[in-house]
Amino acid sequence: MRPRPGEVLHFSEDPAITVFRPHVAATARQSEAYVWAVDDVRAPDYWFPRQCPRAMAWTVPGTSETDRERVLGPGGGERVHAIEYGWVQRFLSVELFAYRLPTAPFRPFGEPVPHAHVAVEPVEPLGPAEPVGDLLELHREAGIQLRVLDNLWAFWDAVIDSTLGFSGIRLGNAAPRPQLPARS
């Protein structure tokens, strides 16, 4: 599910929101109250259950061929999303909804490349919540590789040490980072 021209999207497991009011998100790094939404490029970041930890990587103009092969892998396409096995059933069964919102009250948010759009005033959806549908199929149709791992941390470390674009969402909900073996 992607926004149409003149729209941004807000994804939620709540199908009954009638007005989005600015708030400070529990995971926010800033103190300002916002209504959060995403554009076409960042919509796939939210094709997940809300609390699902995910590590995502994609090619950008400066991506090296070495990093593409090392992180995305052969046949990996331009983008990969990774989740943990412990989240697969929730990923497959969640009822996720998208709200279409007008772009007018929103501005891009994030540096150096915006990762969201924010509004500082209440925003009414353009219509009722729309079911997003089968998240696995949505990934397939978009050409996004979905990788399922025991633990996200080794993948995340490789991603952030690469020339790929990346985003990590709800990583605090991921399984703990594996302990390194003790040195003898």
Protein Blocks (a to p, Z undefined) as FASTA:
>chain_A
ZZdehiacdddfbfkbfbdcddddfkbcbfbdcdddddfklmmmmmccfklccddddddf
klcfklmmmmnoghkljbdcdddfklmmmmmmpccddddddfklpcceddfbdfbdcdfb
dcddfbdcddebjfklmmmmnopacdddfblklmmmmmmmccbdcddehklmpccddddd
ddZZ
